[in-house]
Amino acid sequence: QKLAWERQEPAERRLSVVPQRFRCLRAVPSYGRFIHERFERCLDLYLCPRQRKMRVNVDPEDLIPKLPKPRDLQPFPTTQALVYRGHTSLVRCLSISPSGQWLVSGSDDGSVRCWEVSTGRCLRTLPVGGVVKSVAWNPNPTLCLVAIAVEQSVLLVNPCLGDKLIYGATDQLLESYVPPEEERVQPVRWVTATTEEHSRGVRLVIQHSKAVKQVTWHGKGDYLASVVADNSNQQVLIHQSSKRWSQNPFRKSKGLVQSVLFHPVRPYFFVATQRYVRIYNLLKQELTKKLMANCKWVSSMAIHPGGDNIICGSYDSKLAWFDLDLSTRPYQMLRHHKKALRSVAFHKHYPLFASGSDDGTVIVCHGMVYNDLLQNPLLVPVKVLKGHVTTLDLGVLDVLFHPTQPWVFSSGADGTIRLYT
């Protein structure tokens, strides 16, 4: 009987259980699923959803993205090669000639110095009588001209370095200017340098109404933009050096402007305020994009030579990388520094970018941007460069890449400029 019952399909069985025989009622054991069914009944009473949570066992190593080893990403600067000494106060700004042969630095000691990059020798010292906020060497290789922001004016200086033909042609170009028939109303005054200033190298002075905090050149080398420490609509001015003509591109102020940049290849103009970066189309004269920096106070920005990626450093020690084709929010936020970022820079040819901070370090990262639009940029920190001594709670104030070599320059509050190769 039992064998026949076991062979039957469960649906065909007349009895669902096999009867058992006990000698008395006391020997009948408890029901096997009694506790389980009571438990299920309790769950039913307080409407508990019955679902088993499966624990996923994940190896923490698998969550970290696989990044290439730094030694596979060479070349990048690793060692301190030269220290340029001479300034007596903090060195705020650096700029390098398009050939990479000369370096110009501005300091709080009221002087601008020109250095030979390969030897560390100071060739020229130009006293300007005020704190130098920004210097910018003209990117056009056929001109020898440096813009210097000092207090309320921008000086256009010919440092007379290198090829005599080039700096002679620069002077001829500036002297060939013919004033227009009628005076045009301008937001600034263009003044020709006096004989004494001319002997020191100053050629033109652009006098602003308020203190100038930044100058930057357009890639072709004729236009330059200056940022004024003011909260009106005249914070940003664009000047044309060949026609000695200045204009105010904005009708109203959109916040305190920190830094401006020209796009390397397209007619775009980047304006960084404390929280946003606005991109304007200069041909159509309209706002193209507004990037959210996701940080409290943007300090500096740099644009990739390809023109589709920008990085912004901020005083709350974050670096935001924007992919302009991807989104108006940062593609990646890097929090490598302990203190405020003062300056960021891209290399012209190598996939490198660097950031300098008040913690006295320069962090060099590999930032590879691919031609394939579907592939995201690869960002790998490769080296922390130390050398600067923090002075008055300030560390590295400016970083700058050599135009052709994988070298980085940094200027610090300790009054030195350092070259890492």
ZADOFI-337420 format. One record per residue (C-alpha): x, y, z; chain. Coordinates in steps of 0.05 Angstrom, whole numbers, plus 32768, in hexadecimal, padded with zeros to 4 digits. Layout:
ZADOFI-337420
@x->X&y->Y&z->Z&c->A
...
END
This chain:
ZADOFI-337420
@x->8000&y->8000&z->8000&c->A
@x->8038&y->8030&z->8014&c->A
@x->8060&y->8021&z->7FD4&c->A
@x->8022&y->802C&z->7FA9&c->A
@x->8015&y->806E&z->7FCD&c->A
@x->805D&y->8086&z->7FC2&c->A
@x->805A&y->8075&z->7F78&c->A
@x->801B&y->809F&z->7F6C&c->A
@x->801F&y->80E7&z->7F54&c->A
@x->8010&y->8118&z->7F8D&c->A
@x->7FD0&y->812E&z->7F6A&c->A
@x->7FB5&y->80E7&z->7F65&c->A
@x->7FC0&y->80D3&z->7FAE&c->A
@x->7F80&y->80CA&z->7FD7&c->A
@x->7FA4&y->80DC&z->8017&c->A
@x->7FD8&y->8113&z->8019&c->A
@x->7FFD&y->80F4&z->8054&c->A
@x->800F&y->80AD&z->8067&c->A
@x->7FE7&y->8097&z->80A4&c->A
@x->8012&y->8085&z->80E1&c->A
@x->7FFF&y->805B&z->811C&c->A
@x->800D&y->806E&z->8164&c->A
@x->7FFF&y->8044&z->81A3&c->A
@x->7FDE&y->807C&z->81C8&c->A
@x->7FCD&y->80C7&z->81C0&c->A
@x->8006&y->80DD&z->81ED&c->A
@x->8038&y->80BF&z->81BB&c->A
@x->801D&y->80E9&z->8181&c->A
@x->8055&y->811B&z->8172&c->A
@x->804B&y->8166&z->8165&c->A
@x->803C&y->817C&z->811E&c->A
@x->807E&y->8187&z->80F8&c->A
@x->806D&y->81C9&z->80D7&c->A
@x->8046&y->81E3&z->8113&c->A
@x->8076&y->821C&z->8127&c->A
@x->8082&y->8230&z->80E0&c->A
@x->8038&y->8237&z->80D1&c->A
@x->802C&y->825E&z->8111&c->A
@x->8064&y->828E&z->80FC&c->A
@x->8045&y->8296&z->80B6&c->A
@x->8002&y->82A4&z->80D7&c->A
@x->8021&y->82DB&z->8102&c->A
@x->8041&y->82F9&z->80C4&c->A
@x->7FFD&y->82F9&z->80A2&c->A
@x->7FDF&y->831D&z->80DD&c->A
@x->800E&y->8359&z->80D7&c->A
@x->800D&y->8357&z->808A&c->A
@x->8057&y->834A&z->8083&c->A
@x->806E&y->8343&z->803B&c->A
@x->808E&y->82FF&z->8032&c->A
@x->80CF&y->8309&z->800C&c->A
@x->8113&y->82EC&z->8017&c->A
@x->814D&y->831E&z->8013&c->A
@x->8187&y->82FF&z->7FEE&c->A
@x->81C9&y->831A&z->8008&c->A
@x->81F8&y->832B&z->7FD0&c->A
@x->8240&y->831C&z->7FE0&c->A
@x->826A&y->8350&z->7FBB&c->A
@x->82B4&y->8353&z->7FBD&c->A
@x->82C6&y->839C&z->7FCE&c->A
@x->82FF&y->839A&z->7F9D&c->A
@x->82CE&y->8392&z->7F63&c->A
@x->82AC&y->83D4&z->7F74&c->A
@x->82EB&y->83FD&z->7F68&c->A
@x->82F3&y->840E&z->7F1E&c->A
@x->832E&y->83EE&z->7EFD&c->A
@x->835F&y->8426&z->7EEE&c->A
@x->83A0&y->841E&z->7EC7&c->A
@x->83E1&y->8421&z->7EED&c->A
@x->8403&y->8466&z->7EEE&c->A
@x->8442&y->844A&z->7ECF&c->A
@x->841A&y->8436&z->7E91&c->A
@x->8403&y->847F&z->7E89&c->A
@x->8448&y->84A0&z->7E84&c->A
@x->8462&y->84D4&z->7E75&c->A
@x->844D&y->8502&z->7EAE&c->A
@x->8475&y->852F&z->7EDD&c->A
@x->8491&y->8509&z->7F19&c->A
@x->84CE&y->852E&z->7F35&c->A
@x->84DF&y->8576&z->7F47&c->A
@x->8514&y->858D&z->7F16&c->A
@x->851D&y->85D8&z->7F21&c->A
@x->850B&y->860E&z->7F53&c->A
@x->8507&y->8655&z->7F39&c->A
@x->8518&y->8684&z->7F73&c->A
@x->8517&y->86D0&z->7F73&c->A
@x->84D2&y->86E8&z->7F88&c->A
@x->84CD&y->8702&z->7FCF&c->A
@x->8482&y->86F7&z->7FD8&c->A
@x->844E&y->86C5&z->7FC2&c->A
@x->844D&y->86B6&z->7F77&c->A
@x->8405&y->86BB&z->7F60&c->A
@x->8407&y->86AC&z->7F16&c->A
@x->8430&y->868B&z->7EDF&c->A
@x->842F&y->868B&z->7E94&c->A
@x->845C&y->866B&z->7E60&c->A
@x->846F&y->8680&z->7E19&c->A
@x->8452&y->8657&z->7DDF&c->A
@x->8497&y->863A&z->7DD0&c->A
@x->84A0&y->8623&z->7E19&c->A
@x->84E2&y->8648&z->7E1F&c->A
@x->84CF&y->8681&z->7E4E&c->A
@x->84A5&y->8684&z->7E8C&c->A
@x->8486&y->86C3&z->7EAA&c->A
@x->846F&y->86C9&z->7EF2&c->A
@x->844A&y->86FE&z->7F19&c->A
@x->8451&y->8708&z->7F64&c->A
@x->8438&y->8730&z->7F9F&c->A
@x->847C&y->8751&z->7FA5&c->A
@x->8467&y->8780&z->7F6C&c->A
@x->8492&y->8761&z->7F36&c->A
@x->848B&y->8736&z->7EF8&c->A
@x->84C6&y->8708&z->7EE8&c->A
@x->84D9&y->86E5&z->7EA8&c->A
@x->84FF&y->86A3&z->7EAF&c->A
@x->8523&y->8675&z->7E80&c->A
@x->84FF&y->8632&z->7E8A&c->A
@x->853B&y->8604&z->7E7D&c->A
@x->856D&y->8627&z->7EAB&c->A
@x->8541&y->8648&z->7EE0&c->A
@x->8564&y->868B&z->7ED3&c->A
@x->853E&y->86CC&z->7EDE&c->A
@x->8547&y->86F6&z->7E9E&c->A
@x->851A&y->8731&z->7EAB&c->A
@x->84FB&y->8751&z->7EE8&c->A
@x->84C4&y->8784&z->7EDA&c->A
@x->84AE&y->87AC&z->7F18&c->A
@x->8464&y->87BE&z->7F0F&c->A
@x->8456&y->87DE&z->7F53&c->A
@x->841D&y->87B3&z->7F69&c->A
@x->8404&y->876C&z->7F76&c->A
@x->8404&y->8745&z->7F35&c->A
@x->83C2&y->871E&z->7F32&c->A
@x->83CA&y->86FC&z->7EEE&c->A
@x->83FB&y->86F5&z->7EB4&c->A
@x->83EC&y->86D8&z->7E6F&c->A
@x->841E&y->86CE&z->7E37&c->A
@x->8401&y->86D9&z->7DF2&c->A
@x->83F4&y->8693&z->7DD3&c->A
@x->8405&y->86AC&z->7D8D&c->A
@x->844D&y->8693&z->7D7E&c->A
@x->8459&y->86CE&z->7D4D&c->A
@x->8451&y->8701&z->7D86&c->A
@x->8478&y->870E&z->7DC5&c->A
@x->8446&y->872E&z->7DF4&c->A
@x->8431&y->8723&z->7E3C&c->A
@x->83F2&y->873E&z->7E5E&c->A
@x->83FA&y->874E&z->7EA8&c->A
@x->83C1&y->8760&z->7ED7&c->A
@x->83D9&y->8791&z->7F0C&c->A
@x->83A8&y->87B5&z->7F39&c->A
@x->8379&y->87DC&z->7F0B&c->A
@x->839D&y->87D3&z->7EC9&c->A
@x->83B3&y->879F&z->7E97&c->A
@x->83FA&y->87AA&z->7E7C&c->A
@x->840D&y->878F&z->7E38&c->A
@x->8458&y->8782&z->7E3E&c->A
@x->848A&y->876D&z->7E09&c->A
@x->84BE&y->8746&z->7E31&c->A
@x->84EF&y->8748&z->7DF5&c->A
@x->8504&y->8700&z->7DFE&c->A
@x->8519&y->86CD&z->7DC9&c->A
@x->8517&y->86DD&z->7D7F&c->A
@x->8526&y->8726&z->7D70&c->A
@x->84FA&y->8724&z->7D31&c->A
@x->84BE&y->870D&z->7D59&c->A
@x->84C2&y->8742&z->7D90&c->A
@x->84D4&y->8777&z->7D5C&c->A
@x->8496&y->8765&z->7D33&c->A
@x->846B&y->8768&z->7D72&c->A
@x->8481&y->87B0&z->7D7F&c->A
@x->8475&y->87C2&z->7D36&c->A
@x->842F&y->87A4&z->7D39&c->A
@x->841D&y->87CC&z->7D77&c->A
@x->843A&y->880C&z->7D5B&c->A
@x->8415&y->8805&z->7D18&c->A
@x->83D3&y->8815&z->7D3B&c->A
@x->83AC&y->884F&z->7D1C&c->A
@x->8379&y->8870&z->7D4B&c->A
@x->8331&y->8872&z->7D2E&c->A
@x->8314&y->88B3&z->7D13&c->A
@x->82E3&y->88BC&z->7D4D&c->A
@x->82EC&y->88A7&z->7D95&c->A
@x->82C3&y->886B&z->7DAA&c->A
@x->82A7&y->8864&z->7DF0&c->A
@x->82CB&y->882B&z->7E13&c->A
@x->82C6&y->880D&z->7E59&c->A
@x->8312&y->8814&z->7E62&c->A
@x->834B&y->8843&z->7E4E&c->A
@x->8383&y->882E&z->7E1F&c->A
@x->83C3&y->8854&z->7E30&c->A
@x->8405&y->8850&z->7E0B&c->A
@x->8440&y->8844&z->7E3A&c->A
@x->846D&y->887E&z->7E4D&c->A
@x->84B6&y->887E&z->7E37&c->A
@x->84CD&y->8863&z->7E7A&c->A
@x->8499&y->882B&z->7E79&c->A
@x->84AB&y->881C&z->7E31&c->A
@x->84F4&y->8812&z->7E44&c->A
@x->84DE&y->87DD&z->7E76&c->A
@x->84B4&y->87B9&z->7E42&c->A
@x->846D&y->87D4&z->7E4F&c->A
@x->844B&y->87E5&z->7E0D&c->A
@x->8402&y->87F2&z->7E1E&c->A
@x->83DA&y->87FC&z->7E5E&c->A
@x->838F&y->87EB&z->7E60&c->A
@x->8374&y->8813&z->7E9C&c->A
@x->8336&y->87F5&z->7EBD&c->A
@x->8308&y->8815&z->7EF1&c->A
@x->8312&y->87DD&z->7F24&c->A
@x->8348&y->87AA&z->7F37&c->A
@x->8355&y->8775&z->7F01&c->A
@x->835B&y->872E&z->7F1A&c->A
@x->8365&y->8705&z->7EDA&c->A
@x->837C&y->870C&z->7E92&c->A
@x->8378&y->86D6&z->7E5C&c->A
@x->8387&y->86D6&z->7E11&c->A
@x->835F&y->86BA&z->7DD8&c->A
@x->8384&y->8682&z->7DB3&c->A
@x->8391&y->86AE&z->7D75&c->A
@x->83B4&y->86E2&z->7DA1&c->A
@x->838F&y->8722&z->7D8D&c->A
@x->8357&y->8724&z->7DC1&c->A
@x->835E&y->8720&z->7E0C&c->A
@x->832B&y->871F&z->7E44&c->A
@x->8332&y->873D&z->7E89&c->A
@x->830A&y->8731&z->7EC9&c->A
@x->82FF&y->876B&z->7EF9&c->A
@x->82F1&y->8764&z->7F43&c->A
@x->82AD&y->8785&z->7F41&c->A
@x->8265&y->876D&z->7F46&c->A
@x->8248&y->8797&z->7F0D&c->A
@x->823D&y->8782&z->7EC4&c->A
@x->8283&y->879B&z->7EB3&c->A
@x->82A7&y->8760&z->7ED4&c->A
@x->82BE&y->8741&z->7E93&c->A
@x->82DC&y->876B&z->7E5B&c->A
@x->82F7&y->8754&z->7E17&c->A
@x->832F&y->877D&z->7DF8&c->A
@x->834C&y->877C&z->7DB1&c->A
@x->8396&y->878E&z->7DB4&c->A
@x->839F&y->879F&z->7D69&c->A
@x->8365&y->87D1&z->7D68&c->A
@x->836C&y->87E7&z->7DB1&c->A
@x->8322&y->87DC&z->7DB9&c->A
@x->82FE&y->87C0&z->7DF6&c->A
@x->82B7&y->87A9&z->7E00&c->A
@x->828A&y->8791&z->7E37&c->A
@x->8268&y->8751&z->7E1F&c->A
@x->8233&y->874C&z->7E56&c->A
@x->81F8&y->8778&z->7E64&c->A
@x->81EB&y->875F&z->7EAA&c->A
@x->8213&y->873D&z->7EE1&c->A
@x->8206&y->86F3&z->7EEE&c->A
@x->822E&y->86ED&z->7F2E&c->A
@x->8276&y->86F7&z->7F44&c->A
@x->82A3&y->86E2&z->7F0A&c->A
@x->82DF&y->86B8&z->7F20&c->A
@x->8301&y->86A7&z->7EDF&c->A
@x->82F6&y->86AA&z->7E93&c->A
@x->8312&y->8681&z->7E58&c->A
@x->830F&y->8681&z->7E0D&c->A
@x->82FF&y->863E&z->7DEB&c->A
@x->833E&y->8624&z->7DC7&c->A
@x->831C&y->8616&z->7D84&c->A
@x->82D4&y->862F&z->7D83&c->A
@x->82B7&y->8676&z->7D8E&c->A
@x->82A2&y->8667&z->7DD6&c->A
@x->82B0&y->868E&z->7E15&c->A
@x->82AF&y->866E&z->7E5A&c->A
@x->829D&y->8697&z->7E97&c->A
@x->82A3&y->8676&z->7EDC&c->A
@x->827C&y->8696&z->7F15&c->A
@x->827C&y->867A&z->7F5C&c->A
@x->824E&y->863F&z->7F4D&c->A
@x->8243&y->863C&z->7F02&c->A
@x->826B&y->863C&z->7EC2&c->A
@x->8246&y->865F&z->7E89&c->A
@x->825A&y->8652&z->7E41&c->A
@x->824A&y->868A&z->7E10&c->A
@x->824B&y->8687&z->7DC4&c->A
@x->8270&y->86C5&z->7DAD&c->A
@x->8256&y->86C3&z->7D66&c->A
@x->820C&y->86BB&z->7D77&c->A
@x->8216&y->86E4&z->7DB7&c->A
@x->81EC&y->86B5&z->7DE2&c->A
@x->81F3&y->8686&z->7E1D&c->A
@x->81FF&y->863F&z->7E04&c->A
@x->8206&y->8617&z->7E45&c->A
@x->8207&y->8620&z->7E8F&c->A
@x->8230&y->85EC&z->7EB7&c->A
@x->8220&y->85DE&z->7F00&c->A
@x->8263&y->85D8&z->7F24&c->A
@x->8246&y->85B5&z->7F62&c->A
@x->8276&y->85DB&z->7F8F&c->A
@x->8272&y->8618&z->7FBB&c->A
@x->82A5&y->8645&z->7F9A&c->A
@x->82C9&y->8639&z->7F57&c->A
@x->8311&y->8652&z->7F59&c->A
@x->832D&y->8641&z->7F15&c->A
@x->831F&y->861C&z->7ED4&c->A
@x->8344&y->85FF&z->7E99&c->A
@x->832C&y->85E4&z->7E57&c->A
@x->8344&y->85A5&z->7E33&c->A
@x->8369&y->85B5&z->7DF2&c->A
@x->8333&y->858D&z->7DCD&c->A
@x->8300&y->85BE&z->7DE9&c->A
@x->82CB&y->858C&z->7E00&c->A
@x->82E0&y->8583&z->7E49&c->A
@x->82EE&y->85B6&z->7E7F&c->A
@x->8306&y->85B1&z->7EC7&c->A
@x->82F5&y->85E0&z->7F00&c->A
@x->831B&y->85E5&z->7F42&c->A
@x->82F6&y->85FF&z->7F7F&c->A
@x->8306&y->861B&z->7FC3&c->A
@x->82E1&y->85E1&z->7FE4&c->A
@x->831A&y->85B3&z->7FCD&c->A
@x->82F5&y->8591&z->7F94&c->A
@x->8306&y->858B&z->7F4B&c->A
@x->82CC&y->8584&z->7F1A&c->A
@x->82D6&y->8566&z->7ED4&c->A
@x->82A0&y->8578&z->7EA2&c->A
@x->8294&y->8554&z->7E61&c->A
@x->826F&y->8589&z->7E39&c->A
@x->824F&y->8557&z->7E0A&c->A
@x->8235&y->852D&z->7E43&c->A
@x->8213&y->8559&z->7E77&c->A
@x->8212&y->859D&z->7E99&c->A
@x->8225&y->857A&z->7EDB&c->A
@x->826B&y->8560&z->7EEB&c->A
@x->827E&y->851E&z->7ECB&c->A
@x->82AC&y->8512&z->7F06&c->A
@x->82BD&y->8535&z->7F48&c->A
@x->8304&y->8529&z->7F61&c->A
@x->8312&y->8536&z->7FAA&c->A
@x->835C&y->8529&z->7FAD&c->A
@x->8373&y->8568&z->7FD1&c->A
@x->836B&y->8578&z->801A&c->A
@x->8364&y->85C4&z->8012&c->A
@x->834B&y->85F7&z->7FE0&c->A
@x->835F&y->85F0&z->7F97&c->A
@x->837F&y->862F&z->7F7B&c->A
@x->838E&y->861C&z->7F34&c->A
@x->8382&y->85E5&z->7F00&c->A
@x->83A4&y->85DA&z->7EBC&c->A
@x->83A1&y->85AC&z->7E7F&c->A
@x->83DC&y->8598&z->7E54&c->A
@x->83D8&y->85AD&z->7E0B&c->A
@x->83ED&y->8569&z->7DED&c->A
@x->83F4&y->8535&z->7E23&c->A
@x->83B6&y->8517&z->7E47&c->A
@x->83C8&y->8539&z->7E88&c->A
@x->83A8&y->856B&z->7EB7&c->A
@x->83C1&y->8587&z->7EFA&c->A
@x->83A4&y->85AB&z->7F36&c->A
@x->83C8&y->85D4&z->7F6A&c->A
@x->83AD&y->85DD&z->7FB0&c->A
@x->83B9&y->8600&z->7FF2&c->A
@x->83D1&y->85BE&z->8010&c->A
@x->8412&y->85CC&z->7FEA&c->A
@x->840C&y->8593&z->7FB8&c->A
@x->8401&y->858E&z->7F6D&c->A
@x->83DA&y->8551&z->7F58&c->A
@x->83E5&y->853A&z->7F10&c->A
@x->83AF&y->850F&z->7EF1&c->A
@x->83AA&y->84EA&z->7EAF&c->A
@x->836C&y->8502&z->7E8B&c->A
@x->8363&y->84DC&z->7E4A&c->A
@x->832B&y->84F6&z->7E1C&c->A
@x->8319&y->84C6&z->7DE5&c->A
@x->8303&y->84D9&z->7D9E&c->A
@x->82CC&y->84A5&z->7DA4&c->A
@x->8291&y->84CC&z->7DC1&c->A
@x->8275&y->848D&z->7DE2&c->A
@x->82B3&y->8483&z->7E0D&c->A
@x->82B7&y->84AB&z->7E4D&c->A
@x->82F7&y->84D0&z->7E60&c->A
@x->8328&y->84A7&z->7E8A&c->A
@x->8340&y->84CD&z->7EC8&c->A
@x->8379&y->84AF&z->7EF1&c->A
@x->83A0&y->84D4&z->7F27&c->A
@x->83E9&y->84C4&z->7F19&c->A
@x->8416&y->84EF&z->7F45&c->A
@x->8416&y->851D&z->7F82&c->A
@x->844F&y->8550&z->7F7B&c->A
@x->8467&y->856F&z->7FBC&c->A
@x->849B&y->85A6&z->7FC5&c->A
@x->8479&y->85E7&z->7FD7&c->A
@x->8477&y->85FD&z->8020&c->A
@x->8434&y->8617&z->8037&c->A
@x->843A&y->8660&z->804C&c->A
@x->8402&y->868A&z->806C&c->A
@x->83D3&y->864E&z->8060&c->A
@x->83DF&y->8653&z->8015&c->A
@x->8400&y->861D&z->7FED&c->A
@x->8404&y->8617&z->7FA1&c->A
@x->83E4&y->8654&z->7F7F&c->A
@x->83EC&y->8643&z->7F36&c->A
@x->83FC&y->8607&z->7F0B&c->A
@x->840F&y->8606&z->7EC2&c->A
@x->8426&y->85D1&z->7E8F&c->A
@x->8460&y->85DA&z->7E5F&c->A
@x->8443&y->85E1&z->7E18&c->A
@x->846B&y->85A7&z->7DFA&c->A
@x->848B&y->857D&z->7E32&c->A
@x->8466&y->8555&z->7E68&c->A
@x->847F&y->8587&z->7E9D&c->A
@x->8457&y->85AE&z->7ED0&c->A
@x->8468&y->85F1&z->7EF1&c->A
@x->844B&y->8607&z->7F33&c->A
@x->8450&y->8649&z->7F58&c->A
@x->8446&y->864D&z->7FA3&c->A
@x->843C&y->867A&z->7FDE&c->A
@x->8484&y->866B&z->7FF4&c->A
@x->849C&y->8699&z->7FBB&c->A
@x->84B8&y->8662&z->7F8F&c->A
@x->84A6&y->8644&z->7F4C&c->A
@x->84B4&y->85FA&z->7F43&c->A
@x->84BB&y->85D0&z->7F04&c->A
@x->84A9&y->8586&z->7F08&c->A
@x->84C0&y->8559&z->7ECF&c->A
END
